[in-house]
Amino acid sequence: MQQISRMLMKLFQRARLEKPGQVDPRAAEFTLSLLIAMYDRSGTGYVKTRSAAAALISISGDTLLAKYRAFFQFYAVPDGKETLITRSALRSLLTDLNQIPAIVGEGCTLSCVEIAIHDCFHGVLNAAIVEEKFLSWLKSEPAVLLWLPTCYRLSATEMVSHQARCR
């Protein structure tokens, strides 16, 4: 928890320098509280770094494709010349990501995760998939992660301004 807290302090300190006046001074504290609520419900004082990274990636302002690639990098394993994501790693990723909507009572069941894994690996004979297959599956907007592109689209339209007046 202390390691994540220090990392968040540094992260938001840099963000405050880049965007003065736009970052709440308590952003690191609020974000840590959110991560604890999502990933340490039993109060152990321990949050997996990879889980915290997945949450931070998902709520970042980056593009969907950049987020998807980052997920792959954090959860995939090297296998010789390639980096692959296994069913087990995908299960971990989806379970971690499902803690985000679950915090507001919108999480899905474990069967949703298993169905998503089956869909992702449909027609795959190997025990793991390459990044291209993983990205292709995510771009199809699987139901288990539909909240992610929806939130991205909502945040992308926040800054849209039209020069029209309504009466």
Legacy VTK file of the C-alpha trace (Angstrom):
# vtk DataFile Version 3.0
C-alpha trace
ASCII
DATASET POLYDATA
POINTS 167 float
0.000 0.000 0.000
2.847 2.386 0.842
4.517 1.738 -2.497
1.311 2.537 -4.383
0.749 5.632 -2.227
4.239 6.961 -3.057
3.730 6.255 -6.737
0.387 8.079 -6.746
1.926 11.079 -4.956
4.632 11.333 -7.632
2.128 10.809 -10.430
-0.240 13.540 -9.276
2.624 15.868 -8.376
3.775 15.677 -12.008
0.214 16.141 -13.209
-0.143 19.298 -11.055
3.027 20.704 -12.641
1.772 19.955 -16.153
-1.765 21.234 -15.512
-1.625 23.853 -12.748
-4.928 24.388 -10.991
-6.586 21.375 -12.625
-5.495 18.624 -10.229
-6.982 18.422 -6.759
-4.249 18.418 -4.081
-5.947 15.360 -2.534
-6.093 13.402 -5.822
-3.501 10.845 -4.672
-5.385 10.294 -1.407
-8.739 9.931 -3.203
-7.291 7.557 -5.786
-5.669 5.409 -3.109
-8.993 5.239 -1.257
-10.689 4.110 -4.462
-8.041 1.436 -5.085
-8.393 0.171 -1.516
-12.180 0.028 -1.835
-11.866 -1.957 -5.063
-8.988 -4.294 -4.288
-8.704 -4.596 -0.496
-12.243 -5.152 0.738
-11.056 -7.426 3.536
-8.674 -4.783 4.927
-5.395 -6.677 4.551
-3.484 -3.497 3.677
-2.343 -5.109 0.440
-3.253 -4.208 -3.134
-1.588 -5.962 -6.070
0.439 -3.491 -8.110
-0.851 -5.033 -11.332
-4.471 -4.587 -10.221
-3.818 -0.961 -9.294
-2.103 -0.401 -12.645
-5.089 -1.880 -14.524
-7.459 0.470 -12.682
-5.253 3.507 -13.327
-4.903 2.604 -16.997
-8.661 2.174 -17.366
-9.461 5.570 -15.814
-6.636 7.400 -17.581
-7.311 9.900 -20.330
-5.460 7.832 -22.908
-7.033 6.389 -26.051
-8.774 3.026 -25.925
-6.116 1.407 -28.091
-3.336 2.684 -25.805
-5.232 1.340 -22.784
-5.722 -2.049 -24.436
-2.021 -2.282 -25.319
-1.055 -1.353 -21.766
-3.346 -4.084 -20.390
-1.617 -6.581 -22.648
1.841 -5.455 -21.512
0.922 -5.758 -17.821
-0.788 -9.161 -18.034
1.010 -10.966 -20.868
3.989 -13.247 -20.376
7.077 -13.586 -22.575
7.257 -16.840 -24.508
10.450 -17.018 -26.519
10.275 -14.390 -29.243
6.646 -13.494 -28.532
4.641 -12.091 -25.683
1.358 -13.900 -25.095
-1.649 -13.641 -22.848
-2.945 -16.867 -21.354
-6.475 -17.711 -20.275
-5.363 -17.391 -16.673
-3.845 -13.946 -17.268
-6.978 -12.813 -19.110
-9.090 -14.067 -16.180
-6.934 -11.992 -13.808
-7.252 -8.908 -16.013
-11.025 -9.195 -16.370
-11.456 -9.883 -12.660
-9.340 -6.829 -11.809
-11.183 -4.607 -14.280
-14.576 -5.795 -13.047
-13.819 -4.334 -9.632
-14.243 -0.869 -11.161
-17.950 -1.092 -12.056
-18.495 -3.329 -9.006
-17.619 -0.406 -6.734
-20.849 1.262 -7.890
-22.865 -1.954 -7.847
-22.531 -2.734 -11.556
-20.117 -5.664 -11.538
-20.761 -8.895 -13.373
-20.581 -12.470 -12.184
-17.711 -14.889 -12.613
-19.688 -16.610 -15.347
-19.518 -13.374 -17.393
-15.738 -13.498 -17.110
-15.639 -17.148 -18.178
-17.906 -16.456 -21.160
-15.653 -13.564 -22.187
-12.551 -15.751 -21.945
-14.258 -18.424 -24.048
-15.189 -15.789 -26.658
-11.678 -14.369 -26.761
-10.124 -17.793 -27.239
-12.801 -19.028 -29.667
-11.104 -20.947 -32.465
-7.685 -20.704 -30.794
-5.858 -23.997 -30.440
-2.947 -22.642 -28.401
-2.920 -22.003 -24.669
-2.252 -18.297 -25.216
-2.879 -15.551 -27.764
-0.770 -12.809 -29.308
-1.424 -9.099 -28.852
-3.118 -8.735 -32.253
-5.795 -11.323 -31.379
-6.245 -9.765 -27.919
-6.680 -6.263 -29.386
-9.073 -7.540 -32.046
-11.233 -9.129 -29.351
-11.247 -5.957 -27.233
-12.162 -3.829 -30.264
-15.269 -6.006 -30.696
-16.423 -4.522 -27.355
-17.086 -7.650 -25.298
-20.068 -7.279 -22.982
-17.976 -7.833 -19.855
-15.993 -4.653 -20.631
-18.633 -2.574 -22.376
-18.366 0.034 -19.618
-14.784 0.868 -20.656
-15.393 2.198 -24.202
-18.620 3.814 -22.963
-16.763 5.757 -20.268
-14.058 6.654 -22.769
-16.597 8.071 -25.217
-18.304 10.046 -22.455
-15.025 11.561 -21.285
-13.962 12.320 -24.870
-17.105 14.378 -25.407
-16.777 16.404 -22.194
-14.612 19.011 -23.884
-16.681 19.281 -27.078
-17.973 22.774 -27.622
-20.465 23.849 -30.257
-20.918 27.436 -31.387
-24.716 27.157 -31.514
-27.232 28.896 -29.326
-30.533 27.360 -28.298
-33.715 29.281 -27.683
LINES 1 168
167 0 1 2 3 4 5 6 7 8 9 10 11 12 13 14 15 16 17 18 19 20 21 22 23 24 25 26 27 28 29 30 31 32 33 34 35 36 37 38 39 40 41 42 43 44 45 46 47 48 49 50 51 52 53 54 55 56 57 58 59 60 61 62 63 64 65 66 67 68 69 70 71 72 73 74 75 76 77 78 79 80 81 82 83 84 85 86 87 88 89 90 91 92 93 94 95 96 97 98 99 100 101 102 103 104 105 106 107 108 109 110 111 112 113 114 115 116 117 118 119 120 121 122 123 124 125 126 127 128 129 130 131 132 133 134 135 136 137 138 139 140 141 142 143 144 145 146 147 148 149 150 151 152 153 154 155 156 157 158 159 160 161 162 163 164 165 166
